[in-house]
Amino acid sequence: MKIEIPKVLSYLSFRDMNAFVPGITDLMEGGYDQLLADGTTVKALSADEKMQRGNKAVEALAAYKTAKTAQNDSLAAVHRAEMEAHYPWFGYGFIPEKNDLIPPVSLVFYTFHIMVILGFFFLGLFLLTGWLSWKDTLHQQRWLLWIALWGIPLAWICSESGWIVAEVGRQPWVIQDIMPTYAAVSALNPTSVLVTFILFAVLFTVLLIAEIGIILKQIRKGPEDVH
């Protein structure tokens, strides 16, 4: 089933109901009218053109550092000016293949739908349970209580689906056009990562055991008598 709401994405993206929202093909091939922050309109560059300018920015930065090391300020100024001219596409200089600019579309598409469907499910569930609770008949709806119980893992699935949409959908960028994930990797050795993981695993396991113990103790104790 296909449900469309015309012009909503344009408004969400640009606060303009008639704005053009480029798709993957548009972003890769360029040529469409792009509105800049200062209000001017230019033709969007293709992925190949952005990568070429990004490479020039990266090369200019390396040449600038070399010139500064050699204390050649005039040459450093030239390379700095070139780098700044191409800086808006700096991150593209680290992209090995232009197809790497496209995130896993299918994964993002389906997880987005899961997130939205479950979001509306929980909204309806909360409204229904709230209304029945206000009517003091919630305890009589055993079927709804079972749905609420089995809906607990669905909340986790909804949350993780949203995380996938956000993190996978933005690939390959950490900072759009400036820093790709390839350049943002921390220089940590595997041992440090493993030790940190083990420490967190032990800590949260201890907390889980303590929490379960407290819950079981309260269950065995039962509710307090009301006098």
C-alpha positions in Angstrom: 0.0 0.0 0.0 1.3 3.4 -1.0 0.3 6.5 1.0 1.4 9.9 -0.2 1.1 13.3 1.4 2.1 15.9 -1.3 4.6 18.6 -0.5 5.1 17.7 3.1 8.8 16.6 2.6 9.4 19.9 0.8 8.1 21.8 3.8 10.0 19.6 6.3 13.3 20.0 4.4 13.2 23.7 3.3 10.1 25.2 5.1 8.7 25.7 1.5 5.8 23.7 0.2 7.1 24.1 -3.4 10.8 23.4 -2.8 12.5 20.8 -4.9 13.9 17.9 -2.8 16.6 16.1 -4.8 16.7 12.3 -4.8 19.8 10.1 -5.0 20.1 10.3 -8.8 19.9 14.1 -8.6 22.5 14.3 -5.9 24.9 12.0 -7.9 24.4 13.7 -11.3 23.8 17.3 -10.2 22.5 19.9 -12.5 19.4 20.9 -10.5 18.8 24.3 -9.0 20.2 24.6 -5.5 19.2 27.3 -3.1 22.2 28.6 -1.0 22.1 30.0 2.5 22.5 33.5 1.2 19.4 33.2 -1.0 21.2 32.8 -4.4 20.4 29.8 -6.7 23.2 27.8 -8.4 23.4 24.6 -10.4 24.2 21.7 -8.1 27.5 20.0 -8.7 27.7 16.3 -9.6 29.4 13.8 -7.2 32.4 13.6 -9.6 32.8 17.4 -9.5 32.5 17.5 -5.7 35.2 14.8 -5.4 37.5 16.7 -7.7 37.1 19.8 -5.6 37.5 17.8 -2.4 40.8 16.3 -3.6 42.0 19.8 -4.4 41.1 21.0 -0.9 42.9 18.0 0.7 46.0 18.5 -1.5 46.0 22.2 -0.7 45.9 21.5 3.0 48.9 19.2 2.7 50.8 21.8 0.7 49.8 24.5 3.2 51.3 22.4 6.1 54.5 21.8 4.1 54.8 25.5 3.4 54.3 26.4 7.0 56.9 23.9 8.1 59.3 25.4 5.7 58.3 28.9 7.0 57.3 30.0 3.6 54.4 32.3 4.5 53.7 33.6 1.0 53.3 30.1 -0.4 51.3 29.0 2.6 48.9 31.9 2.0 48.4 30.7 -1.6 47.6 27.2 -0.6 45.4 28.3 2.2 43.4 30.5 -0.2 43.0 27.5 -2.5 41.9 25.2 0.3 39.3 27.7 1.5 38.0 28.1 -2.0 37.3 24.3 -2.1 36.6 23.8 1.6 32.8 23.3 1.2 33.6 20.0 -0.5 36.6 19.0 1.7 35.1 15.7 2.8 34.7 14.5 -0.7 38.5 14.3 -1.0 38.4 11.3 1.4 35.7 9.3 -0.6 37.4 6.5 -2.6 34.4 5.7 -4.9 31.4 7.9 -5.7 29.0 5.0 -5.0 30.2 5.2 -1.4 28.2 8.4 -1.1 24.9 6.3 -1.3 23.8 4.8 2.0 22.1 1.4 2.2 18.7 2.5 0.9 16.8 -0.7 1.6 17.9 -0.9 5.2 17.0 2.7 5.9 13.7 2.5 3.9 12.3 -0.5 5.9 13.6 0.5 9.3 12.0 3.9 8.8 8.6 2.3 8.0 9.0 0.0 11.1 9.7 3.1 13.2 6.7 5.0 11.9 4.3 2.1 12.1 5.3 1.3 15.7 5.2 4.9 16.6 1.5 5.2 15.6 0.8 1.9 17.2 2.1 3.1 20.6 0.3 6.4 20.2 -3.0 4.6 19.7 -2.2 2.2 22.5 -1.5 5.0 24.9 -4.6 6.9 24.0 -6.7 3.8 24.4 -5.2 2.7 27.7 -5.5 6.3 29.0 -9.1 6.5 28.1 -9.9 3.1 29.6 -8.0 4.0 32.7 -10.0 7.2 33.0 -13.2 5.1 32.7 -11.8 2.7 35.3 -12.3 -0.3 33.0 -8.7 -1.0 32.0 -8.4 -3.9 34.4 -11.3 -5.6 32.6 -9.6 -5.6 29.2 -7.3 -8.6 29.5 -6.7 -8.6 25.8 -5.3 -5.1 25.9 -3.2 -5.9 28.9 -1.6 -8.7 27.0 -1.0 -6.4 24.0 0.7 -3.9 26.4 2.9 -6.7 27.8 4.0 -8.0 24.4 4.4 -4.5 23.2 7.4 -4.0 25.6 10.0 -5.5 23.1 8.3 -3.5 20.3 9.4 -0.3 22.0 13.0 -1.4 21.8 12.6 -2.4 18.2 11.1 1.0 17.4 13.9 2.8 19.2 16.6 0.7 17.4 14.9 1.3 14.1 15.0 5.0 14.6 18.7 4.7 15.5 19.4 2.8 12.3 17.6 5.4 10.2 19.6 8.2 11.8 23.0 6.5 11.8 22.9 4.5 8.6 20.9 7.1 6.7 23.6 9.8 7.2 26.4 7.6 5.8 29.1 8.3 4.8 29.1 11.6 6.7 29.9 12.5 10.3 29.8 16.2 9.3 28.0 16.7 6.0 30.4 17.4 3.1 33.3 18.0 5.5 34.1 14.8 7.4 33.3 11.3 6.3 33.3 8.3 8.6 36.5 7.1 7.1 38.3 10.2 8.4 36.5 10.2 11.8 37.8 6.9 13.1 39.5 7.2 16.5 43.1 6.1 16.8 42.4 3.5 19.5 44.1 0.2 19.7 41.9 -2.9 19.9 43.0 -3.7 23.4 41.6 -0.4 24.8 38.3 -1.0 23.1 38.1 -4.6 24.4 39.0 -3.6 28.0 36.3 -0.8 27.9 33.7 -3.2 26.6 34.5 -5.8 29.3 34.3 -3.2 32.1 30.9 -1.9 30.9 29.7 -5.5 30.4 30.7 -6.4 34.0 29.3 -3.2 35.5 25.9 -3.5 33.8 25.7 -7.2 34.6 26.2 -6.4 38.3 23.5 -3.7 38.1 21.1 -6.1 36.3 21.6 -8.8 39.0 21.0 -6.2 41.7 17.9 -4.9 40.0 16.4 -8.4 39.5 17.2 -9.2 43.2 15.4 -6.1 44.4 12.4 -6.8 42.1 12.1 -10.4 43.3 12.4 -9.3 46.9 9.6 -6.9 46.5 7.5 -9.5 44.8 8.0 -12.0 47.6 7.2 -9.3 50.1 3.9 -8.4 48.4 1.9 -5.3 48.8 1.6 -3.5 52.1 -1.7 -3.8 54.0 -3.8 -0.6 53.9 -5.4 0.1 57.3 
